[in-house]
Amino acid sequence: MFTNLLFFFSLTLWLLAGTGVLHLLPRLGTGGRKISDFFCHAPGLDVVVFYFTVLPLILGPVVAGWLGLLLAVLSQLATLLIWQAIHEACHRDAVQGPRIIKVINKKFGAWRNYTALYVTALVTPVFWFVRMGELIVYPPLVWLVHLPPYKTADWINVSRQKFSGLVGHDLIWCLYCDWMTGVWSLGTEMLRNVESFWCPIRFFCEKKCENCSIDFPDVNNGWVPATATMTEVAETVEKMYTGPEKPQTWFGHPSRKEEKKLTAKPDSIGSDH
């Protein structure tokens, strides 16, 4: 029993120490701000997310099996609540002003709001695996079939901590959304390349086409009809992917539009345009 309690309190202090370091870094001059900025973008942000959300769940079972996993989750929750209380105590003016939590609590009730928020936390492992796919699965495709590479820091980053008045409870959940939105958006962008490269065929279900076209614009931007022939599919692939040396982007990617502009013939002399 004592060992389990020791693990819980040690892990909580360890996690709180991590939050202290993140708060301290920007106050350590230019060097500290550079390190802080590194941790706000991938790959540094991946390290932070691993430290706070993944590593405790590895250490828990190693130390105490399934009970250790439970203790690790409780430690993460305790860290969240303690940090939240400290941060809000340090920003009393913002706490007393307008806040997201106040509005939603008023509309739905505090227990519904809090319960719904913690339910969303259960999906965090899904985003870990999406991020792992971006790091492990997609890069070989860039080398093997020249799918376009991405500067992941432009997608995987957090910046809502810079928003004035966003503190404590509101801040930590907005940072969670900040991270997961970037992870999901980059994953969707990569899937656009994969789907259009290998399977540029519209679905027989028109409702599915309508729904998927939001995230996969090529459904209505070049994929062949579901009633087409394989000859048309092959011709589409041949037409849309001209040279193996070029990045093989999805059909509606901005790079294709820029390429068309560069290859367009200039207006003739005397044109009114």
Summary of the structure (lengths in Angstrom):
residues: 273
radius of gyration: 24.3
end to end distance: 81.7
largest distance: 88.9
contacts: 711
relative contact order: 0.08
helix: 73%
strand: 1%
